[in-house]
Amino acid sequence: MLNIIKQKIEMDAFLKQKLEFICDFCNTTPLIYKGSIKTIEHTNLMYV
């Protein structure tokens, strides 16, 4: 039987601030989506 494990991706506020600074320097706007990682147990397959 396949078990699918779902984990949320947490982004640190410091990392988000750095990305926004870099995008401001390049005159672009960042699009940051909240996502998750889905892992199939007993395999090395992962989906974002």
C-alpha positions as CSV (number, residue, x, y, z in Angstrom):
1,M,0.0,0.0,0.0
2,L,1.3,3.5,-0.9
3,N,1.3,6.1,1.8
4,I,1.6,9.7,0.7
5,I,3.1,12.1,3.3
6,K,2.3,15.8,2.8
7,Q,4.6,18.4,4.5
8,K,4.2,22.2,4.4
9,I,7.2,24.3,3.2
10,E,8.0,27.0,5.7
11,M,9.9,30.1,4.5
12,D,12.0,32.0,7.0
13,A,11.2,35.8,7.2
14,F,14.9,36.6,6.7
15,L,15.1,34.6,3.5
16,K,11.9,36.3,2.2
17,Q,13.4,39.7,3.0
18,K,16.6,38.9,1.1
19,L,14.6,37.7,-2.0
20,E,12.5,40.9,-1.9
21,F,15.6,43.0,-1.7
22,I,17.2,41.3,-4.7
23,C,14.0,41.7,-6.7
24,D,13.8,45.4,-5.8
25,F,17.4,45.8,-7.1
26,C,16.4,44.2,-10.4
27,N,13.1,46.2,-10.6
28,T,10.9,43.1,-10.5
29,T,8.1,42.0,-8.2
30,P,8.5,38.5,-6.6
31,L,5.6,36.0,-6.7
32,I,6.0,33.7,-3.7
33,Y,3.6,30.8,-3.4
34,K,3.0,28.8,-0.3
35,G,3.5,25.1,-1.2
36,S,3.9,21.6,0.1
37,I,6.1,18.6,-0.5
38,K,4.3,15.3,-1.2
39,T,6.5,12.2,-0.5
40,I,5.6,8.6,-1.3
41,E,6.7,6.5,1.6
42,H,9.4,3.8,1.0
43,T,10.5,5.5,-2.3
44,N,12.7,8.4,-3.2
45,L,9.9,10.2,-5.1
46,M,9.0,13.8,-4.1
47,Y,6.5,16.2,-5.6
48,V,6.5,20.0,-4.9
